[in-house]
Amino acid sequence: MSDEAAPPRTRRTAADRLRAALADLHQHRGQVLTHTEKAWASITFAGTRHSLAILFAGDEAVEAGEQFVAALPDHEFAIPGQLVADAGVIEVEHRLTPEPRLLVQCELLLLEEG
């Protein structure tokens, strides 16, 4: 047994859990370039709206990205304490040269389960 103390566990935020769930959905083939989060509320619900830009570079990654684009709107997420009320692809940019790449802009609305 080591005398070194284990590093403190960092608490995963809803944004961390969302990125992990999205990574699972795109088979860990995409790279999140940007992720912004804004508070969102209605009379009955509170939550956050997330906007992400995800890059898929190379043939296999682009194929995974295309599957991700098709699957995202109807995917059933399992994020503890959160309900994904809306998930959609806002924009897709596809390039073939110098190498195949796909840039996906998506937005998701997470509501706090209470």
Stockholm file with secondary structure:
# STOCKHOLM 1.0

chainA/1-114         MSDEAAPPRTRRTAADRLRAALADLHQHRGQVLTHTEKAWASITFAGTRHSLAILFAGDEAVEAGEQFVAALPDHEFAIPGQLVADAGVIEVEHRLTPEPRLLVQCELLLLEEG
#=GR chainA/1-114 SS CCSSCCCCCCCCCHHHHHHHHHHHHTTTCCEEEEEEEEEEECSSCEEEEEEEEEEEESHHHHHHHHHHHHHGGGCCCCBTTEEEEEEEEEEEEEECSSSCEEEEEEEEEEEECC
#=GC SS_cons         CCSSCCCCCCCCCHHHHHHHHHHHHTTTCCEEEEEEEEEEECSSCEEEEEEEEEEEESHHHHHHHHHHHHHGGGCCCCBTTEEEEEEEEEEEEEECSSSCEEEEEEEEEEEECC
//
